[in-house]
Amino acid sequence: MGTETAIHSDLAIPPGEYLEEVLDDLGMTKGELAKRMGRPAPKLSAIFKGDKAITPDTALQLEKVVGVPAHIWTGLEAEYRLTLARQAEQTEETRLQEESSLTTAFCYSELAGLGLVEATRAPKERVRELQRFLGVTSLRAIKNVPRYGLAFRQAATLKRQPSPQALIAWLRVGEREAQAKDCAPFDGAALREALPEIRGMTMRAPDEFLPHLGGVLAGCGVAFVLCPHFPKTYVNGATFWLGSEKAVLMLTIRGKWADIFWFSLFHELGHLLLHGRREMFLEFSDGSPEHAVEEEEADEFAAEQLIPRESYAALISHCAVSVAPIRRFAREVGIHPGIVVGRLQNDGHLQHGWLNKLRMRYEWKKG
């Protein structure tokens, strides 16, 4: 039994090249061909270049004018387009292969664990899944997206350099989740009025305060997203804008300490209230030299909102730094004692690790 093997050319030759040969044999110019066919010359020029396809109607006209059967023209056109498609497919396969080495940097395993990409080991499928998740046609093009460009710029300025790709994956999680949240138009005045209520939530367990916190912020025009920590991001929180009326506030529970969570929350709220709607802010544990002034202002805002300056000064001036005075002070100012301990440790009034029994830890729960 015989078999036939199809042989395909890798060279894409537009039918217009053959048409030029036919015209040369007939001694006919392209201008004359256009007049005989009743077509504008520029439109026929696109056919000669391969930019415009020879349709069945055009093939029938060419059959009448130059004598070459219509099926020859449609066959040449089909073969040309098929060859172009094969070339594009091969180019895509090559690009998928080249980009497969980037999937780990984009925290593929973490994204798969959240159900945001398919859990597959096939390198090319991972690239396709990440392209879909990130909303790009190429993973290498991601640095050209304005919203994500900051991740590359800031990563290069920090002592402990985070992975820009990991940061982008983390931010995209927040972006997609925030897009699905319903929020009132952003209202800075309403957000300021809500600060005492938010501060009071420090005394409650996460299962109690998280739904309420999300609702309060949504009523002020802020989409609150709590995202698990991604390796090599070294980030505690971020703020950015989706349009002009929806702010996004992302937090993680990196390190698990509740006092860091609350300080990061108020730090990001500070950005929203102090620094307008002009850009994204990423809060790194070792600071951001590119936005040093804004970061310092946000830190001061968070510190003042959580423990007012005068009260804090009285604590460190007149009270022994021990369990009973700290508990008493926390009750007086209406805040969890762990936040007081964290502040004292950060400012050097307590050694790190001292009185950690007063601090609370949060655990990430999937689902």
Secondary structure, DSSP 8 states (H G I E B T S, - for coil): ---------SS---HHHHHHHHHHHHT--HHHHHHHHT--HHHHHHHHHTSS---HHHHHHHHHHH---HHHHHHHHHHHHHHHHHHHHHHHHHHHHHHGGGTTTTTHHHHHHTTSS-----HHHHHHHHHHHHT-S-GGGGGGSHHHHHHHHHHTTSSS---HHHHHHHHHHHHHHHHTS------HHHHHHHHHHHHHGGGS-HHHHHHHHHHHHHHTTEEEEE----TT--EEEEEEEETTTEEEEEE--TT-BHHHHHHHHHHHHHHHHHSTTSS-EEEETT--GGGHHHHHHHHHHHHHHHS-HHHHHHHHHHS-SSHHHHHHHHHHHTS-HHHHHHHHHHTTSS-TTTTGGGS-B------
